[in-house]
Amino acid sequence: MDREAALADFDEARAEWEATFAQVPDAALAYLKPGDDYALGGLQVHVNWVLVHYGRVLDGLKADPHNALQPLDKPEESRDANRRAKAGLTAAERKPALEEMAGLHRFVLDTAASIPEDAWLRKTPVIYGKGQDPYATSPDDVLGWLREHYREHVDQCPQLVASWREMGQEGL
């Protein structure tokens, strides 16, 4: 996908996620389906963490596209984000989480838009975690993964709301 189309689709994927997440009742935000890693409201926490992580990768690719990119996240960051995602959100936390996403999305979008067209498909070795092998990654790859990530949760969210209703949580 060319850069301009990728940027436009990235915005569209975010809009799809926001519209879907807006349909989650406040009372369901802390619902954790048995066996799941994230509560329903925790999906937003998780989306934000993924934007942080891949925003760093994209920024690193922009800064130095010719040398291997070393891990950029501290190990405790992922652990903390997963813990918060498992807990979900309160109704009062929903708006700040969405505002955080807006800023993170804007950072990714602006960073991607500032990468020259001739570097859009350039693969750079990225080491995503300590002890992992490098993975050849382009800015186009990163934006594609983020678009898919938004849409994965667009599909998942209504299923979790239905599960929450089936569990009889709606009246609680």
Buried (B, 14 or more C-beta within 10 A) or exposed (E): BEBEEBBEBBEEBBEBBBEBBEEBBEBBBBBBBEEBEBBBBBBBBBBBBBBBBBBBBBBBBBEEBEEEBEBBBEEEEBEEBBEBBBBBBEEEBBEEBBEBBEEBBEBBBEBBEEBEEEBBEBBBEBBBEEEEEEEEBBBBBBBBEBBEBBBBBBEBBEEBBEBBBEEEBEEE
